[in-house]
Amino acid sequence: VRYSEEYFGRRRLRNRRNPLSEVEVPKRKYNTDILSHYQMGLNSANVYMQYISYYHVLEHFFSEVFNDEITELVRSEITSPKFSVRRNADISKLVKMVRKKVDVDDELIVSRSEEEALKLTLRRYLDMSKVRDALNCIDSTLIDYYKTNKVDFSNGNQVNLLLSDDQIYGSLTKRIYNTRNALVHSKAEETNKYIPFKHENKLLKEIPLMQIIAEEIIISSSVVLNRS
């Protein structure tokens, strides 16, 4: 343990787990792929690995939510009373709209903007009131910390988690995405990058937020078991 924050942070996060005597038969079916990433983060002693593992939980849904977004965009356009399949200009406009948003990779439609896919994932799966409640259970100072502090090494912006959900998603996306980029990019010319040991204490502060977001996405994407 390198920092007092790390010791007390892990202690608080672990205290959120239910005692064995309170564990019940599962009521939901969870995605085993994202559970593996979550467990990797939970059991890692490396702060870098924790963040990346939790990010992988979010990343799992990027293609799915973006494909749904494109499908809805096309459906909305072609069902509009202003759209006509007989007008080449309408068809061309639709093609340009789709091309602007996507690339094709091995016959899969993927977002040209991972940041946009991240925002769509957060918007679909997160209930911010639950995120706030969970953060307060861990440490009542965390919400104020994210509101008043940037992530220095990544230029991850401040996030006011007390705003309405629609007002939160943009700034939350940038904080998460900028920090992820600082972790995985280390070219000499990069101005925002993570330096091991030097920035560990700052990254440590982001772990509770990422863990809770990962947990909420795991739960929201699960399927309720039918026991009838």
SETORDREN-346521 format. One line per field, with one value per residue: residue number from 1; residue in three letters; x, y, z of N, C-alpha, C in turn. Coordinates in Angstrom, 1 decimal, padded with zeros to 4 digits. Example, Ala and Ser with C-alpha at 12.3 -4.5 7.8 and 13.67 -1.06 7.14 Angstrom:
<recs>
lodo <- [1	2]
drenpa <- [ALA	SER]
n_X <- [013.2	012.8]
n_Y <- [-005.7	-002.2]
n_Z <- [007.8	007.1]
ca_X <- [012.3	013.7]
ca_Y <- [-004.5	-001.1]
ca_Z <- [007.8	007.1]
c_X <- [013.2	012.9]
c_Y <- [-003.3	000.0]
c_Z <- [007.8	007.9]
</recs>
This chain:
<recs>
lodo <- [1	2	3	4	5	6	7	8	9	10	11	12	13	14	15	16	17	18	19	20	21	22	23	24	25	26	27	28	29	30	31	32	33	34	35	36	37	38	39	40	41	42	43	44	45	46	47	48	49	50	51	52	53	54	55	56	57	58	59	60	61	62	63	64	65	66	67	68	69	70	71	72	73	74	75	76	77	78	79	80	81	82	83	84	85	86	87	88	89	90	91	92	93	94	95	96	97	98	99	100	101	102	103	104	105	106	107	108	109	110	111	112	113	114	115	116	117	118	119	120	121	122	123	124	125	126	127	128	129	130	131	132	133	134	135	136	137	138	139	140	141	142	143	144	145	146	147	148	149	150	151	152	153	154	155	156	157	158	159	160	161	162	163	164	165	166	167	168	169	170	171	172	173	174	175	176	177	178	179	180	181	182	183	184	185	186	187	188	189	190	191	192	193	194	195	196	197	198	199	200	201	202	203	204	205	206	207	208	209	210	211	212	213	214	215	216	217	218	219	220	221	222	223	224	225	226	227	228]
drenpa <- [VAL	ARG	TYR	SER	GLU	GLU	TYR	PHE	GLY	ARG	ARG	ARG	LEU	ARG	ASN	ARG	ARG	ASN	PRO	LEU	SER	GLU	VAL	GLU	VAL	PRO	LYS	ARG	LYS	TYR	ASN	THR	ASP	ILE	LEU	SER	HIS	TYR	GLN	MET	GLY	LEU	ASN	SER	ALA	ASN	VAL	TYR	MET	GLN	TYR	ILE	SER	TYR	TYR	HIS	VAL	LEU	GLU	HIS	PHE	PHE	SER	GLU	VAL	PHE	ASN	ASP	GLU	ILE	THR	GLU	LEU	VAL	ARG	SER	GLU	ILE	THR	SER	PRO	LYS	PHE	SER	VAL	ARG	ARG	ASN	ALA	ASP	ILE	SER	LYS	LEU	VAL	LYS	MET	VAL	ARG	LYS	LYS	VAL	ASP	VAL	ASP	ASP	GLU	LEU	ILE	VAL	SER	ARG	SER	GLU	GLU	GLU	ALA	LEU	LYS	LEU	THR	LEU	ARG	ARG	TYR	LEU	ASP	MET	SER	LYS	VAL	ARG	ASP	ALA	LEU	ASN	CYS	ILE	ASP	SER	THR	LEU	ILE	ASP	TYR	TYR	LYS	THR	ASN	LYS	VAL	ASP	PHE	SER	ASN	GLY	ASN	GLN	VAL	ASN	LEU	LEU	LEU	SER	ASP	ASP	GLN	ILE	TYR	GLY	SER	LEU	THR	LYS	ARG	ILE	TYR	ASN	THR	ARG	ASN	ALA	LEU	VAL	HIS	SER	LYS	ALA	GLU	GLU	THR	ASN	LYS	TYR	ILE	PRO	PHE	LYS	HIS	GLU	ASN	LYS	LEU	LEU	LYS	GLU	ILE	PRO	LEU	MET	GLN	ILE	ILE	ALA	GLU	GLU	ILE	ILE	ILE	SER	SER	SER	VAL	VAL	LEU	ASN	ARG	SER]
n_X <- [000.9	000.7	-000.2	-002.1	-004.7	-005.2	-005.3	-007.5	-009.4	-009.6	-010.5	-013.0	-014.3	-014.4	-015.9	-018.4	-019.4	-021.7	-022.1	-021.3	-023.3	-025.6	-025.8	-027.7	-029.6	-028.9	-030.7	-030.6	-029.2	-026.0	-023.7	-021.0	-018.6	-018.1	-018.1	-015.8	-013.8	-014.5	-014.0	-011.2	-010.4	-011.2	-009.7	-007.1	-003.9	-002.8	-003.2	-003.5	-004.3	-006.7	-008.3	-008.3	-009.5	-012.1	-012.9	-013.0	-015.3	-017.3	-016.6	-017.3	-019.9	-019.9	-020.1	-022.6	-024.5	-023.9	-024.6	-027.3	-028.0	-027.4	-029.2	-031.7	-031.4	-031.5	-034.0	-035.7	-035.2	-036.1	-038.7	-039.8	-042.1	-041.0	-039.2	-038.4	-038.2	-037.9	-036.5	-033.4	-031.7	-032.6	-031.9	-029.1	-028.5	-029.1	-027.2	-024.8	-025.1	-024.9	-022.4	-020.8	-020.8	-019.9	-017.5	-016.4	-015.5	-014.2	-016.7	-018.4	-020.3	-018.8	-018.3	-017.0	-016.1	-015.0	-015.4	-018.0	-019.4	-018.9	-020.3	-023.0	-023.2	-023.1	-025.3	-027.3	-027.2	-026.7	-028.0	-027.9	-028.6	-028.3	-025.5	-024.6	-025.6	-024.1	-021.5	-021.5	-021.9	-019.4	-017.5	-018.2	-017.1	-016.4	-018.1	-018.0	-015.3	-015.0	-016.4	-014.9	-012.3	-010.1	-008.7	-005.5	-003.2	-004.4	-006.0	-008.7	-011.9	-013.8	-016.6	-019.9	-021.8	-024.3	-026.0	-028.7	-029.3	-028.9	-027.3	-025.0	-023.8	-022.1	-019.8	-018.9	-018.3	-016.1	-014.3	-013.8	-013.0	-010.8	-009.0	-008.7	-007.4	-005.0	-003.8	-003.3	-001.9	001.4	003.3	006.1	005.5	003.0	001.0	-000.8	-000.5	-000.2	002.0	003.6	003.7	004.3	001.8	000.0	-001.5	-003.3	-004.8	-005.8	-008.0	-009.9	-010.8	-013.0	-015.2	-015.2	-015.4	-018.0	-019.6	-019.0	-020.2	-022.9	-023.5	-023.1	-025.2	-027.5	-027.4	-028.0	-030.1	-033.3	-034.0	-036.4	-038.3	-040.6]
n_Y <- [-001.2	002.1	004.6	006.4	007.0	004.9	002.7	003.2	003.7	001.2	-000.3	000.8	000.3	-002.5	-003.0	-002.6	-004.9	-007.6	-009.5	-013.0	-014.4	-013.1	-013.5	-014.3	-016.5	-016.1	-013.6	-012.6	-012.9	-012.5	-010.9	-012.8	-012.1	-009.3	-009.5	-010.8	-008.8	-007.0	-008.4	-008.7	-006.0	-005.6	-007.3	-006.6	-005.3	-003.2	000.1	001.3	-001.0	-001.5	000.7	000.4	-002.1	-001.7	000.2	-001.4	-002.8	-000.9	-000.5	-002.8	-002.5	-000.6	-001.0	-002.1	-000.2	001.9	000.9	000.6	003.3	004.3	002.8	003.8	006.4	006.1	005.0	007.0	009.0	007.9	007.5	009.9	012.4	014.2	012.9	011.2	008.3	008.5	010.8	011.6	013.4	013.2	010.6	010.7	012.6	011.1	009.0	010.5	011.4	008.9	008.0	010.0	009.4	006.8	004.0	001.2	-001.9	-004.9	-005.7	-004.9	-002.3	000.5	003.0	006.2	007.8	007.0	008.2	009.3	006.9	006.0	007.9	007.3	004.8	005.3	006.9	005.1	003.1	004.0	005.1	008.0	008.8	006.5	006.1	008.4	007.8	005.5	006.4	008.2	006.4	005.2	007.3	010.4	012.7	012.5	013.2	016.0	016.3	015.4	017.4	019.7	019.2	018.6	015.9	015.9	014.9	014.0	016.0	015.6	016.7	018.6	017.3	017.8	016.0	016.5	017.7	017.5	014.3	014.5	016.7	015.8	013.7	014.5	015.9	013.9	011.8	013.0	013.2	010.5	009.4	011.0	010.4	007.7	007.7	009.0	007.0	004.9	006.0	006.9	008.4	010.4	013.0	013.4	015.4	015.0	012.5	009.4	008.9	006.3	005.7	008.5	009.6	008.0	008.5	010.4	009.0	007.0	008.3	008.2	005.7	004.8	006.0	004.8	002.1	002.0	002.9	000.8	-001.4	-000.6	-000.7	-003.4	-004.4	-003.1	-004.1	-006.7	-009.7	-010.4	-013.3	-015.8	-017.3	-018.7]
n_Z <- [000.0	-001.0	-000.5	002.0	001.1	-000.7	000.9	002.7	000.8	-000.6	001.5	002.1	-000.3	-000.3	001.9	000.9	000.0	000.4	003.5	003.8	004.9	004.0	001.4	-001.5	-003.6	-007.1	-008.9	-011.3	-014.6	-015.7	-017.9	-018.8	-019.9	-019.4	-016.7	-016.2	-016.8	-014.9	-012.5	-012.8	-012.5	-009.9	-008.4	-008.9	-007.9	-009.1	-010.0	-012.5	-014.0	-012.8	-013.6	-016.4	-016.7	-015.7	-017.5	-019.8	-019.3	-019.9	-022.6	-023.9	-024.8	-026.8	-029.7	-029.9	-028.8	-030.5	-033.1	-032.7	-032.4	-035.0	-036.5	-035.5	-036.3	-039.2	-039.4	-038.4	-040.3	-042.8	-042.3	-042.1	-043.0	-044.8	-046.3	-049.3	-051.2	-053.9	-054.5	-055.3	-054.0	-051.3	-050.7	-051.0	-049.0	-046.7	-046.9	-046.6	-044.0	-042.6	-043.3	-042.2	-039.6	-039.3	-039.6	-041.5	-040.4	-041.0	-042.0	-040.0	-038.5	-037.1	-034.7	-035.6	-033.6	-030.6	-028.3	-028.6	-028.7	-026.1	-024.6	-025.4	-024.3	-021.6	-021.3	-021.9	-020.0	-017.4	-014.2	-012.8	-010.2	-008.7	-009.0	-007.6	-005.0	-004.4	-004.4	-002.3	-000.2	-000.2	000.2	001.4	000.4	-002.2	-004.4	-004.3	-004.8	-007.5	-008.7	-008.3	-009.0	-011.6	-013.6	-013.4	-015.0	-017.3	-018.2	-017.7	-017.4	-014.9	-013.1	-012.4	-010.5	-009.4	-011.1	-013.6	-015.2	-018.1	-018.3	-017.2	-018.6	-020.8	-019.7	-017.9	-019.7	-021.1	-019.0	-018.3	-020.8	-021.6	-019.6	-019.9	-022.5	-021.8	-020.3	-022.1	-024.2	-024.9	-026.3	-027.0	-027.8	-026.7	-024.7	-022.7	-020.7	-018.8	-016.2	-014.7	-011.1	-010.6	-011.1	-009.8	-007.4	-008.1	-010.1	-008.6	-007.3	-009.2	-009.3	-007.6	-008.9	-011.5	-010.8	-009.7	-011.8	-013.7	-012.2	-012.2	-014.9	-015.4	-013.9	-015.0	-017.6	-017.3	-017.2	-015.9	-014.1	-014.8	-012.6	-012.4]
ca_X <- [000.0	001.6	-000.8	-003.2	-005.9	-005.3	-005.7	-008.8	-010.3	-009.9	-011.3	-014.4	-014.9	-014.6	-017.0	-019.7	-019.8	-022.5	-021.5	-021.6	-024.6	-026.6	-025.8	-028.9	-029.6	-028.9	-032.0	-030.3	-028.2	-025.1	-022.8	-019.8	-017.4	-017.8	-017.8	-014.4	-013.1	-014.8	-013.2	-009.8	-010.2	-011.5	-008.6	-005.8	-003.3	-002.3	-004.3	-003.7	-005.0	-008.1	-009.0	-008.5	-010.4	-013.4	-013.2	-013.4	-016.8	-018.0	-016.2	-018.0	-021.2	-019.8	-020.6	-024.1	-025.2	-023.8	-025.4	-028.7	-028.1	-027.5	-030.5	-032.7	-031.2	-032.0	-035.5	-036.3	-035.1	-036.8	-040.2	-040.2	-042.9	-040.2	-038.3	-038.9	-037.2	-037.9	-035.7	-032.0	-031.2	-032.9	-031.0	-027.7	-028.4	-029.1	-025.9	-023.8	-025.4	-024.4	-020.9	-020.2	-020.8	-019.4	-016.5	-016.8	-014.4	-014.6	-018.2	-019.1	-020.4	-018.3	-018.3	-015.7	-015.8	-015.1	-016.0	-019.4	-019.9	-018.9	-021.4	-024.2	-023.3	-023.4	-026.7	-028.3	-027.2	-026.5	-028.9	-027.0	-028.9	-027.7	-024.1	-024.4	-025.8	-023.0	-020.3	-021.7	-021.6	-017.9	-016.9	-019.1	-016.4	-016.1	-018.9	-017.5	-014.0	-015.1	-017.0	-014.0	-011.0	-009.8	-007.6	-004.4	-002.4	-005.2	-006.9	-010.1	-012.6	-014.6	-018.0	-020.9	-022.7	-025.5	-026.9	-029.6	-028.6	-028.6	-026.2	-023.8	-023.2	-021.1	-018.6	-018.5	-017.7	-014.8	-013.4	-013.4	-012.3	-009.5	-008.1	-008.3	-006.4	-003.7	-003.3	-002.9	-001.0	002.6	004.3	006.9	004.9	001.7	001.0	-001.6	-000.2	000.0	003.4	003.5	004.2	004.1	000.4	-000.8	-002.4	-004.4	-005.6	-006.5	-009.2	-010.9	-011.2	-014.4	-016.2	-015.1	-015.9	-019.4	-020.1	-019.0	-021.2	-024.2	-023.7	-023.3	-026.6	-028.5	-027.4	-028.3	-031.5	-033.9	-034.3	-037.8	-038.4	-042.0]
ca_Y <- [000.0	003.2	005.8	006.2	007.0	003.6	001.7	003.5	003.5	-000.2	-000.8	001.2	-000.4	-003.9	-003.0	-002.6	-006.3	-008.2	-010.6	-014.2	-014.8	-012.3	-013.8	-015.0	-017.2	-015.1	-013.3	-012.1	-013.5	-011.4	-011.1	-013.3	-011.4	-008.1	-009.8	-011.1	-007.6	-006.4	-009.1	-008.3	-004.7	-005.7	-008.1	-006.2	-004.3	-002.1	001.1	001.4	-002.2	-001.4	001.6	-000.1	-003.2	-001.1	000.8	-002.5	-003.1	000.1	-000.6	-004.0	-002.1	000.5	-001.3	-002.4	001.0	002.8	000.3	001.0	004.7	004.4	002.2	004.7	007.6	005.8	004.8	008.3	009.7	007.3	007.5	011.3	012.8	015.0	012.0	010.4	007.4	008.9	011.9	011.3	014.3	012.6	009.4	011.2	013.2	010.0	008.3	011.3	011.3	007.7	008.0	010.9	008.8	005.4	003.3	-000.3	-002.7	-006.4	-005.8	-004.4	-000.8	001.0	004.5	007.0	008.4	006.2	009.1	009.3	005.5	005.9	008.7	006.6	003.7	005.9	007.4	004.0	002.1	004.6	005.9	008.8	008.8	005.3	006.4	009.3	007.1	004.6	007.2	008.7	005.3	005.0	008.5	011.5	013.8	012.2	014.0	017.4	016.2	015.3	018.7	020.8	018.8	018.0	014.9	016.8	014.3	013.7	017.1	015.2	017.9	018.5	016.7	018.1	014.9	016.9	018.2	016.5	013.3	015.0	017.7	015.2	012.8	015.1	016.1	012.6	011.1	013.6	012.9	009.1	009.2	011.7	009.7	006.4	008.0	009.3	005.8	004.0	006.7	007.4	008.9	011.5	014.3	013.5	016.3	014.4	011.1	008.9	008.5	005.4	006.2	009.9	010.0	007.0	009.0	011.1	008.0	006.3	009.0	007.9	004.3	004.5	006.4	003.8	000.8	002.1	002.9	-000.6	-002.2	-000.2	-001.1	-004.8	-004.7	-002.6	-004.9	-008.1	-010.2	-010.9	-014.7	-016.1	-018.5	-019.3]
ca_Z <- [000.0	-001.2	000.0	002.9	000.3	-001.3	002.0	003.1	-000.4	-000.8	002.7	001.9	-001.5	000.1	002.9	000.2	-000.3	001.4	004.2	003.2	005.4	003.4	-000.1	-001.9	-004.9	-008.1	-009.5	-012.6	-015.4	-016.0	-019.0	-018.2	-020.5	-018.7	-015.3	-016.1	-016.8	-013.6	-011.5	-013.0	-011.9	-008.5	-007.8	-009.3	-007.0	-009.9	-010.2	-013.9	-014.4	-012.3	-014.4	-017.7	-016.6	-015.5	-018.8	-020.7	-019.1	-020.7	-024.0	-024.4	-025.4	-027.8	-031.0	-029.8	-028.7	-031.7	-034.1	-032.4	-032.7	-036.5	-036.9	-035.2	-037.2	-040.5	-039.3	-038.2	-041.5	-043.9	-042.0	-042.0	-044.2	-045.7	-047.0	-050.4	-051.9	-055.3	-054.6	-055.2	-053.0	-050.0	-050.5	-050.8	-047.7	-045.7	-047.1	-046.0	-042.6	-042.0	-043.6	-041.3	-038.3	-039.1	-040.5	-041.6	-040.0	-041.1	-042.2	-038.8	-038.5	-035.9	-034.6	-035.9	-032.4	-029.4	-027.2	-028.8	-028.3	-024.6	-024.1	-025.7	-023.4	-020.3	-021.4	-022.0	-018.9	-016.1	-013.5	-012.0	-008.8	-008.1	-008.9	-006.5	-003.7	-004.1	-004.1	-000.9	000.7	-000.1	000.7	001.2	-000.2	-003.6	-005.3	-004.3	-005.4	-008.9	-009.1	-008.1	-009.4	-012.9	-013.6	-013.9	-016.0	-018.6	-018.5	-017.6	-016.8	-013.7	-013.4	-011.3	-010.5	-008.8	-012.1	-014.2	-016.0	-019.4	-018.1	-016.6	-019.5	-021.6	-018.9	-017.4	-020.8	-021.3	-017.9	-018.4	-022.1	-021.6	-018.7	-020.6	-023.5	-021.1	-019.8	-023.2	-025.1	-024.2	-027.2	-026.5	-028.1	-026.0	-023.6	-021.6	-020.5	-017.5	-015.8	-013.5	-009.8	-010.4	-011.2	-009.2	-006.4	-008.8	-010.8	-007.5	-007.0	-010.2	-009.3	-007.1	-009.9	-012.5	-010.3	-009.5	-013.2	-014.2	-011.5	-012.6	-016.3	-015.3	-013.4	-016.0	-018.8	-017.0	-017.5	-014.7	-014.3	-014.6	-011.7	-012.4]
c_X <- [000.9	001.1	-001.9	-004.6	-006.2	-005.8	-007.1	-009.8	-010.6	-010.8	-012.7	-015.1	-015.2	-015.8	-018.4	-020.2	-020.7	-021.8	-022.0	-023.0	-025.8	-026.7	-027.0	-028.7	-029.7	-030.3	-031.8	-029.2	-027.3	-024.2	-021.4	-018.5	-017.1	-017.6	-016.4	-013.5	-013.3	-014.0	-011.7	-009.5	-010.3	-010.3	-007.2	-005.2	-002.7	-003.4	-004.6	-004.6	-006.5	-008.9	-009.3	-009.5	-011.9	-013.9	-013.6	-014.8	-017.6	-017.8	-016.9	-019.2	-021.1	-020.4	-022.1	-024.8	-025.1	-024.6	-026.9	-029.0	-028.2	-028.8	-031.7	-032.6	-031.8	-033.5	-036.2	-036.3	-036.0	-038.3	-040.7	-041.0	-042.2	-039.3	-039.0	-037.8	-037.0	-037.0	-034.2	-031.3	-031.4	-032.0	-029.6	-027.5	-028.3	-027.7	-024.8	-023.9	-024.7	-022.9	-020.2	-020.0	-020.0	-018.2	-017.0	-015.5	-014.8	-016.1	-019.0	-019.1	-019.8	-018.2	-016.9	-015.3	-016.0	-015.7	-017.5	-020.1	-020.0	-020.1	-022.8	-024.4	-023.7	-024.9	-027.7	-028.3	-027.1	-027.7	-028.1	-027.3	-028.3	-026.1	-023.8	-024.5	-024.6	-021.7	-020.4	-021.5	-020.2	-017.2	-017.7	-018.4	-016.1	-016.8	-018.4	-016.1	-014.1	-015.7	-015.9	-012.6	-011.0	-008.8	-006.4	-003.6	-003.1	-006.0	-008.4	-010.8	-013.4	-016.0	-018.9	-022.0	-024.1	-026.5	-027.8	-028.8	-028.1	-027.4	-024.9	-023.1	-022.0	-019.8	-018.1	-017.8	-016.3	-013.8	-012.9	-012.6	-010.9	-008.5	-007.7	-007.3	-005.0	-003.0	-002.7	-002.0	000.2	003.7	004.9	006.2	003.5	001.9	000.3	-001.4	000.1	001.4	003.3	004.2	003.9	002.6	-000.6	-001.9	-003.6	-005.3	-006.4	-007.9	-010.3	-011.4	-012.6	-015.4	-016.3	-015.7	-017.5	-020.1	-020.1	-020.0	-022.6	-024.5	-023.9	-024.7	-027.6	-028.5	-027.7	-029.8	-032.1	-034.3	-035.8	-037.8	-039.7	-042.1]
c_Y <- [001.2	004.5	005.5	006.2	005.6	002.6	001.9	003.3	002.1	-000.8	-000.4	000.5	-001.9	-004.0	-002.9	-003.9	-006.9	-009.3	-011.9	-014.7	-014.2	-012.6	-014.7	-015.7	-016.1	-014.9	-012.8	-012.9	-012.4	-011.9	-011.6	-012.6	-010.1	-008.4	-010.2	-009.9	-006.9	-007.1	-008.9	-007.0	-004.8	-006.4	-007.7	-005.2	-003.1	-001.1	001.3	000.2	-002.1	-000.5	001.0	-001.3	-002.7	-000.5	-000.3	-003.0	-002.2	-000.2	-001.8	-003.6	-001.1	000.2	-001.5	-001.1	001.9	002.2	000.7	002.4	005.0	003.9	003.2	006.0	007.3	005.6	006.1	009.1	009.2	007.3	009.0	011.6	013.7	014.2	011.3	009.6	007.7	010.1	011.5	012.1	013.8	011.4	009.8	011.8	012.1	009.3	009.1	011.4	010.1	007.6	008.9	010.3	007.5	005.1	001.9	-001.0	-004.2	-006.6	-005.4	-002.8	-000.4	002.5	005.1	007.7	007.5	007.0	009.2	008.0	005.4	006.7	008.0	005.5	004.2	006.3	006.2	003.3	002.8	005.3	006.7	008.9	007.6	005.5	007.3	008.6	006.2	005.3	007.8	007.6	005.0	006.1	009.7	012.7	013.7	013.0	015.4	017.3	016.2	016.7	019.7	020.5	018.2	016.8	015.5	016.2	014.1	014.9	016.7	016.2	017.6	018.0	017.1	017.0	015.2	017.5	017.1	015.5	013.8	016.0	017.0	014.4	013.3	015.3	014.8	011.8	011.7	013.2	011.4	008.9	009.8	010.9	008.3	006.7	008.3	008.0	004.9	004.7	007.3	007.9	010.2	012.9	014.5	014.5	015.8	012.9	010.7	008.5	007.6	006.0	007.7	010.3	009.0	007.5	009.7	010.0	007.2	007.0	008.7	006.5	004.1	004.9	005.3	002.5	000.9	002.1	001.5	-001.5	-001.8	-000.7	-002.7	-005.2	-004.3	-003.5	-006.4	-008.4	-010.8	-012.4	-015.0	-017.4	-019.1	-020.7]
c_Z <- [000.0	-000.6	001.0	002.2	-000.3	-000.3	002.4	002.0	-000.6	000.3	002.5	000.8	-001.1	001.1	002.2	-000.1	000.8	002.2	003.6	003.6	004.7	001.9	-000.4	-003.3	-006.0	-008.7	-010.9	-013.3	-016.0	-017.2	-018.5	-018.7	-019.7	-017.2	-015.2	-016.0	-015.4	-012.5	-011.6	-012.3	-010.3	-007.7	-008.1	-008.2	-007.8	-010.3	-011.7	-014.4	-014.0	-013.2	-015.8	-017.7	-016.5	-016.8	-019.8	-020.5	-019.9	-022.2	-024.7	-025.2	-026.5	-029.1	-031.0	-029.7	-029.9	-032.9	-033.9	-032.7	-034.2	-037.0	-036.7	-036.1	-038.6	-040.5	-039.2	-039.5	-042.6	-043.6	-041.9	-043.2	-045.2	-046.6	-048.2	-051.1	-053.4	-055.6	-054.3	-054.1	-051.6	-049.7	-050.2	-049.5	-046.6	-045.7	-046.4	-044.5	-041.9	-042.2	-042.6	-039.9	-038.2	-040.0	-040.5	-041.4	-040.0	-041.2	-041.0	-038.9	-037.1	-035.9	-034.9	-034.6	-031.2	-028.3	-027.4	-028.3	-026.8	-024.1	-024.3	-024.7	-022.0	-020.2	-021.3	-020.6	-017.5	-015.5	-012.5	-010.5	-008.0	-007.9	-007.7	-005.1	-003.4	-003.8	-002.7	000.1	000.9	000.6	000.4	000.5	-001.7	-004.6	-005.4	-005.0	-006.9	-009.5	-009.2	-008.6	-010.8	-012.6	-014.2	-015.1	-017.4	-019.0	-018.5	-016.8	-015.6	-014.1	-012.2	-011.4	-009.9	-009.9	-012.6	-015.0	-017.3	-019.4	-017.7	-017.7	-020.3	-020.8	-018.3	-018.5	-021.1	-020.2	-018.0	-019.7	-022.1	-020.7	-019.3	-021.7	-022.9	-020.6	-020.9	-024.2	-024.4	-025.1	-026.6	-026.6	-027.4	-024.8	-022.4	-021.5	-019.1	-017.3	-014.6	-012.3	-009.6	-010.3	-010.5	-008.3	-007.0	-009.5	-009.7	-007.2	-008.0	-010.1	-008.7	-008.1	-011.0	-012.1	-010.2	-010.9	-013.8	-013.5	-012.0	-014.0	-016.3	-014.9	-014.4	-017.2	-018.6	-017.3	-016.2	-015.0	-014.0	-013.8	-011.6	-012.9]
</recs>
